[in-house]
């Protein structure tokens, strides 16, 4: 299978070893004076090791590699003690890998290994010590899934309509393209103004979907948006895309960005287009 995985430029690598502690999964080792990737199964492709390499010798590529195996990683991580377990759990949380994080916690529970205190980047260390998401800190570094009842049944609330939001963050600029909630998802890509104009946005459009929002007119780096959407499309098996924009001409740029990203990704994903009028009606 093709997936994201790190690669090391041996000519640039000096064997300093600074990347080793930042790979709690144990995918890297120093061998014959060079950092080496010793197991595809242990490398999640998220690139935690990249930032600490002073020579810029590590990068992420897409190539044929064995599927990442969280249980195999935990077999390697757990014997190294609480500090390494903590680093691994925080690594998963800070990259929005909620499904893998849940697998890791399940492994610790099954083997009766205490879960060390850990937190999402940017959160106060005394808040939610097991790493469950709170609303403190930067939302961009606190990606999370939001459980809903099976079949899209809304969760009961004491007042008002039920929220159908299934993940956080929602702004395209803040999203992690490799977040696990994109896998086999039905994606709703909406212009920023749509939820304000269309009163039944949650009930009619958002239910059962992962949402991405941006403004094709006011957001400055559209090329970056195309690249990010392309990475989302190429990295995950996406079921469908629903594109929702306002009737004003500039807002049709939402569909342009989606089409460009699809072309770049090489994927064929069904796209449904919905237009909302300024007075809040489906055109």
Secondary structure, 3 states (H helix, E strand, C coil): CEEEEEEECCCCCCCCCCCHHHCCCCCEEEECCEEEECCHHHCCCCCCCHHHCCCCCEEEEEEECCCCCHHHHHHHHHHHCHHHHHHHHHHHHHCCCHHHHHHHHHHHHHCCCCCCCECCCCCCCCCCCECCCCCCCCHHHCCEECCCCHHHCCCCCCCCCCCCCCEECCECCCCCCCCHHHCCCEEEEEECCHHHHCCCHHHHHHCCCEEEEECCCCCCCHHHHHHHHHHHHHHCCCCEEEEEEECCHHHHHHHHHHHHHHHHHCCCCCEEEEEECCCCCEC
